[in-house]
Amino acid sequence: MAEKVFKTLDEQLVILKDKHLVIDDDNYAKEVLLRENYFFLMGYRHLFLNPDNHKVFRDGTNFRELYALFYFDRQLRNIIFKNILIIENNCKSIFSYELSRMHGYKEDDYLKPSNYNTDPDRVKQVNDLLRKMRRQIRVNGGQHEATKHYITNYGYIPLWVVVKVLSFGITSELYTIMKKEDQENIAKHFNVSVEYLLSFLPVLSNYRNLCAHEDILFEHHTQKVIPDNKYHQALNIPYIDNEYIYGKGDLFSVVLIFKYLLSKDNFKLFMNELSYEIDHLSGILKVIPIDAVLDRMGFPTNYNNLLDIE
C-alpha cells in the first residue's frame, strides 16, 4: 500500500478536481480545507460518488454541496447533543432522587452492592460498575466546585451531587443494575416502560459520545436497537424481514427516543430546528435529492408527522 504523504492545499485541490469535483472558487475551497481538514471533509463523499465508478464524483457535484453536507452534520450534532444533555440531566436528577429516597444518599449507600440487583448472575456487573463509579468520583471529584465543597465541609458527596461527575455511560449502565422496584419508579417519571428505558439509554449514550467527539453523525448506526413502538406503525415505516427499516439503531431512533423522553415543548423546539437544517440543506443540494440524505439518516420522508402524533 502506498505511503500517505503531506499534500499542500493546492495539491489537495488538484486531487479533488481529478475526482471530477467542481470547484468554482479555489480560494474558498482552500480556506475550507485548511479549517476543516481534507480527510474529515472527504468522510462525507459517499452519497456524491458516481454509482458506476466510486473513485470519482457524480457529474456536476460541486465542492459547495460536499461542504454543505459536512456543515449540516455539524449543525445536526449540535442539535442532537444539546437535547441528549437535557435527558442526561433529567436522568441523573431522577436517578439520584429515587436511589436516595429508597436507599440513602451517602457513599456507603450508593456504593453498597446490596442496594442494587442481587441476582447471582448480576453480581459481577454490579461490582464492576460500582468500581467504575468509585474511580470516576476519585478522578473527577476534585475538579468540580460542588464536589470539592461537600468533601471539604461535610466529608462526603451526596448522590445528587456525585452524579455531576459520572459519565452518561456510567449513569445509563447504573439503571441496568438497579433493583426492579427502583427501575419501575424511575420509568414512571418518564411515562415509559422499564424495557423501553433500558433500551433507550445505551443508544443515547452512544450518540452522545459520537457528538462529543465530532464524528460523522447523520449516517451512524448503533449495535443496540430500540423496541418496535407505536410511532413506527403510525408513520407507516416499511417492515421488511421482520424489522422496521427506519428508527431502530439509526439517527431516527434517537428522534423517537426524544419523542418519548423530552417534554412536549422541548420536542417541538427540537423538531423545528431539525426541519430548518434539513430544508436548508435541501435548498443547496443539486446532484442528489434530500431524500437520499434522509434515507441515510434512517428518516422516513414523513418524519415531521411526529409532531402531531400523541
C-alpha positions as CSV (number, residue, x, y, z in Angstrom):
1,M,0.0,0.0,0.0
2,A,1.4,3.4,-1.0
3,E,2.5,5.6,1.8
4,K,0.3,8.7,2.5
5,V,2.3,11.9,2.3
6,F,1.6,15.5,3.1
7,K,-0.2,17.5,0.4
8,T,-0.4,21.3,0.1
9,L,-3.8,22.9,-0.3
10,D,-3.1,23.4,-4.0
11,E,-2.3,19.7,-4.3
12,Q,-5.5,18.8,-2.5
13,L,-7.5,20.9,-5.0
14,V,-5.8,19.0,-7.9
15,I,-6.8,15.7,-6.3
16,L,-10.4,16.8,-5.9
17,K,-10.6,18.2,-9.4
18,D,-9.2,14.9,-10.7
19,K,-12.0,13.2,-8.9
20,H,-14.4,15.3,-11.0
21,L,-15.4,17.6,-8.1
22,V,-16.5,21.0,-9.4
23,I,-14.6,23.8,-7.6
24,D,-15.8,27.3,-8.7
25,D,-13.7,29.2,-6.2
26,D,-10.2,27.9,-5.4
27,N,-9.6,30.4,-2.6
28,Y,-12.9,29.5,-0.9
29,A,-12.2,25.8,-1.2
30,K,-8.6,26.1,0.1
31,E,-9.9,28.1,3.1
32,V,-12.5,25.4,3.9
33,L,-9.8,22.6,3.5
34,L,-7.4,24.5,5.8
35,R,-10.0,25.0,8.5
36,E,-12.0,21.7,8.3
37,N,-9.4,19.2,7.1
38,Y,-9.4,17.3,3.8
39,F,-9.7,13.9,5.5
40,F,-12.7,14.9,7.6
41,L,-14.4,16.5,4.7
42,M,-14.0,13.5,2.4
43,G,-15.8,11.4,5.0
44,Y,-19.0,12.9,3.5
45,R,-18.2,12.0,-0.1
46,H,-20.1,8.7,-0.4
47,L,-23.5,9.9,-1.3
48,F,-21.9,12.1,-4.1
49,L,-19.8,9.3,-5.7
50,N,-20.6,8.1,-9.2
51,P,-22.5,4.8,-8.7
52,D,-20.7,3.3,-11.7
53,N,-17.2,4.5,-10.6
54,H,-16.7,5.1,-6.8
55,K,-13.4,6.8,-7.4
56,V,-15.0,9.9,-8.9
57,F,-17.9,12.2,-8.0
58,R,-21.2,12.3,-9.8
59,D,-21.2,14.6,-12.8
60,G,-21.7,18.2,-11.7
61,T,-21.1,17.7,-8.0
62,N,-19.9,21.0,-6.6
63,F,-17.5,21.4,-3.7
64,R,-20.1,23.6,-2.0
65,E,-22.6,20.7,-1.9
66,L,-20.0,18.4,-0.3
67,Y,-19.2,21.1,2.3
68,A,-23.0,21.7,2.8
69,L,-23.4,18.1,3.9
70,F,-20.4,18.4,6.2
71,Y,-21.8,21.6,7.7
72,F,-25.3,20.1,8.0
73,D,-23.9,17.2,10.0
74,R,-22.2,19.7,12.4
75,Q,-25.4,21.6,13.0
76,L,-27.2,18.3,13.5
77,R,-24.6,17.2,16.1
78,N,-25.2,20.5,18.0
79,I,-29.0,20.0,18.0
80,I,-28.8,16.3,19.0
81,F,-26.2,16.9,21.6
82,K,-27.9,19.6,23.5
83,N,-31.1,17.6,23.7
84,I,-29.3,14.5,24.8
85,L,-27.8,16.7,27.6
86,I,-31.3,17.6,28.7
87,I,-32.2,14.0,29.0
88,E,-28.9,13.2,30.7
89,N,-29.5,15.8,33.3
90,N,-33.1,14.6,33.8
91,C,-31.9,11.0,34.3
92,K,-29.2,12.0,36.7
93,S,-31.6,14.1,38.8
94,I,-34.3,11.4,38.8
95,F,-31.9,8.5,39.4
96,S,-30.3,10.3,42.4
97,Y,-33.7,11.3,43.8
98,E,-35.1,7.7,43.7
99,L,-32.0,6.0,44.9
100,S,-31.5,8.5,47.7
101,R,-35.2,8.2,48.7
102,M,-35.1,4.4,48.7
103,H,-31.6,3.6,50.0
104,G,-29.8,6.7,51.3
105,Y,-27.6,9.3,49.8
106,K,-24.1,8.9,51.2
107,E,-21.2,6.9,49.6
108,D,-21.9,3.9,51.9
109,D,-25.4,3.9,50.5
110,Y,-25.0,4.4,46.8
111,L,-21.8,2.3,46.6
112,K,-23.3,-0.6,48.6
113,P,-23.8,-3.7,46.3
114,S,-26.8,-4.9,48.3
115,N,-28.7,-1.8,47.3
116,Y,-28.7,-3.0,43.7
117,N,-29.8,-6.1,41.9
118,T,-28.7,-9.1,44.0
119,D,-29.3,-11.8,41.4
120,P,-26.2,-14.1,41.4
121,D,-25.7,-13.6,37.6
122,R,-25.6,-9.8,38.1
123,V,-23.0,-9.7,41.0
124,K,-20.0,-9.2,38.7
125,Q,-21.7,-6.4,36.7
126,V,-22.8,-4.7,39.9
127,N,-19.3,-4.8,41.5
128,D,-17.6,-3.8,38.2
129,L,-19.9,-0.8,37.8
130,L,-19.5,0.4,41.4
131,R,-15.8,0.1,40.9
132,K,-16.0,2.4,37.9
133,M,-18.1,4.8,39.9
134,R,-15.5,5.0,42.6
135,R,-12.8,5.7,40.1
136,Q,-14.8,8.5,38.4
137,I,-15.6,10.0,41.7
138,R,-11.9,9.8,42.7
139,V,-10.6,11.2,39.4
140,N,-13.3,13.8,38.7
141,G,-14.5,14.7,42.1
142,G,-11.7,17.2,42.8
143,Q,-12.3,19.0,39.5
144,H,-15.8,20.3,40.4
145,E,-16.6,23.1,42.9
146,A,-19.7,21.3,44.2
147,T,-18.0,18.0,44.9
148,K,-15.0,19.8,46.5
149,H,-17.4,21.8,48.7
150,Y,-19.1,18.7,50.1
151,I,-15.8,16.9,50.7
152,T,-14.3,19.9,52.5
153,N,-17.3,20.8,54.5
154,Y,-19.2,17.6,55.1
155,G,-16.7,14.8,54.4
156,Y,-18.9,13.1,51.9
157,I,-20.5,13.7,48.5
158,P,-24.3,13.1,48.3
159,L,-25.6,11.2,45.4
160,W,-27.5,14.2,43.9
161,V,-24.1,15.9,43.6
162,V,-21.9,12.9,42.7
163,V,-24.0,12.3,39.5
164,K,-22.4,15.5,38.2
165,V,-19.0,13.7,37.8
166,L,-20.4,10.5,36.4
167,S,-20.4,10.0,32.7
168,F,-23.7,9.3,30.9
169,G,-22.4,5.9,30.0
170,I,-21.9,5.0,33.7
171,T,-25.3,6.6,34.5
172,S,-27.1,4.6,31.9
173,E,-25.5,1.4,33.0
174,L,-26.4,2.2,36.6
175,Y,-30.1,1.8,35.6
176,T,-29.4,-1.7,34.4
177,I,-28.2,-2.9,37.9
178,M,-30.9,-1.3,39.9
179,K,-33.5,-3.3,41.8
180,K,-36.7,-3.8,39.8
181,E,-38.7,-1.6,42.1
182,D,-36.2,1.3,41.6
183,Q,-36.3,0.8,37.8
184,E,-40.1,0.9,37.8
185,N,-40.2,4.0,40.0
186,I,-37.8,5.8,37.6
187,A,-39.6,4.7,34.4
188,K,-42.9,6.1,35.7
189,H,-41.3,9.6,35.8
190,F,-40.7,9.3,32.1
191,N,-44.1,7.6,31.4
192,V,-42.3,4.7,29.7
193,S,-41.8,1.0,30.5
194,V,-38.6,-0.3,32.1
195,E,-38.0,-2.2,28.9
196,Y,-38.1,1.0,26.8
197,L,-35.8,3.0,29.2
198,L,-33.3,0.1,29.3
199,S,-33.1,0.2,25.5
200,F,-33.1,4.0,25.1
201,L,-30.3,4.9,27.5
202,P,-27.4,3.0,25.8
203,V,-28.4,4.3,22.4
204,L,-28.4,7.9,23.7
205,S,-25.0,7.3,25.4
206,N,-23.5,6.0,22.2
207,Y,-24.8,9.0,20.2
208,R,-23.7,11.4,23.0
209,N,-20.1,10.2,22.7
210,L,-20.2,10.5,19.0
211,C,-21.4,14.1,19.2
212,A,-18.8,15.0,21.8
213,H,-16.0,13.7,19.6
214,E,-17.4,15.3,16.4
215,D,-17.6,12.1,14.4
216,I,-19.9,11.7,11.4
217,L,-23.5,11.6,12.8
218,F,-26.1,11.5,10.1
219,E,-25.4,8.0,8.9
220,H,-24.3,6.5,12.2
221,H,-25.9,3.2,13.5
222,T,-25.6,1.6,16.9
223,Q,-25.5,-2.1,17.6
224,K,-28.2,-1.6,20.2
225,V,-31.7,-1.1,18.8
226,I,-34.9,0.3,20.3
227,P,-38.1,-1.8,20.5
228,D,-40.8,-1.5,17.9
229,N,-43.2,1.1,19.1
230,K,-46.4,2.9,18.2
231,Y,-44.6,5.6,16.2
232,H,-43.1,3.1,13.8
233,Q,-46.6,2.0,13.0
234,A,-48.2,5.5,13.0
235,L,-45.6,6.7,10.4
236,N,-46.2,3.6,8.2
237,I,-42.5,2.8,8.2
238,P,-41.9,-0.2,5.9
239,Y,-41.5,-3.5,7.7
240,I,-39.1,-5.8,5.9
241,D,-37.6,-9.2,7.1
242,N,-39.3,-8.8,10.5
243,E,-37.9,-5.4,11.2
244,Y,-38.8,-1.7,10.6
245,I,-36.2,-0.3,8.1
246,Y,-36.1,3.1,9.9
247,G,-36.0,4.1,13.6
248,K,-34.2,1.1,15.1
249,G,-30.5,1.9,15.7
250,D,-30.1,4.8,13.3
251,L,-30.4,8.5,13.9
252,F,-34.2,8.4,13.6
253,S,-34.3,6.1,16.6
254,V,-32.8,9.0,18.6
255,V,-35.6,11.2,17.4
256,L,-38.1,8.6,18.5
257,I,-36.4,8.4,21.9
258,F,-36.7,12.2,22.1
259,K,-40.4,11.9,21.4
260,Y,-40.7,9.7,24.5
261,L,-38.3,11.4,26.9
262,L,-38.3,15.2,26.1
263,S,-41.1,17.5,27.2
264,K,-43.6,18.4,24.5
265,D,-42.2,22.0,24.3
266,N,-38.6,20.7,24.0
267,F,-39.5,18.2,21.4
268,K,-41.3,20.8,19.4
269,L,-38.3,23.1,19.5
270,F,-36.0,20.2,18.6
271,M,-38.2,19.3,15.5
272,N,-38.4,22.9,14.4
273,E,-34.6,23.2,14.5
274,L,-34.1,19.8,12.8
275,S,-36.6,20.6,10.0
276,Y,-34.9,24.0,9.4
277,E,-31.5,22.3,8.9
278,I,-32.9,19.7,6.6
279,D,-34.8,22.3,4.5
280,H,-31.6,24.4,4.3
281,L,-29.6,21.5,3.1
282,S,-32.3,20.6,0.6
283,G,-32.0,24.1,-1.0
284,I,-28.3,23.6,-1.6
285,L,-28.2,20.1,-2.9
286,K,-28.3,19.7,-6.7
287,V,-26.9,16.3,-7.7
288,I,-28.6,14.2,-5.1
289,P,-32.1,14.6,-3.6
290,I,-32.6,15.4,0.1
291,D,-34.5,12.0,0.3
292,A,-31.1,10.3,-0.2
293,V,-29.8,12.0,2.8
294,L,-32.9,11.2,4.8
295,D,-32.7,7.6,3.9
296,R,-29.1,7.5,5.0
297,M,-30.2,9.0,8.3
298,G,-33.0,6.4,8.7
299,F,-35.6,9.1,8.4
300,P,-39.0,8.4,6.7
301,T,-40.0,11.3,4.4
302,N,-43.0,12.0,6.7
303,Y,-40.8,12.3,9.8
304,N,-42.4,15.7,10.6
305,N,-45.7,14.0,11.3
306,L,-44.3,13.0,14.7
307,L,-45.2,16.4,16.0
308,D,-48.9,15.7,15.6
309,I,-48.9,12.1,16.9
310,E,-49.6,11.5,20.5
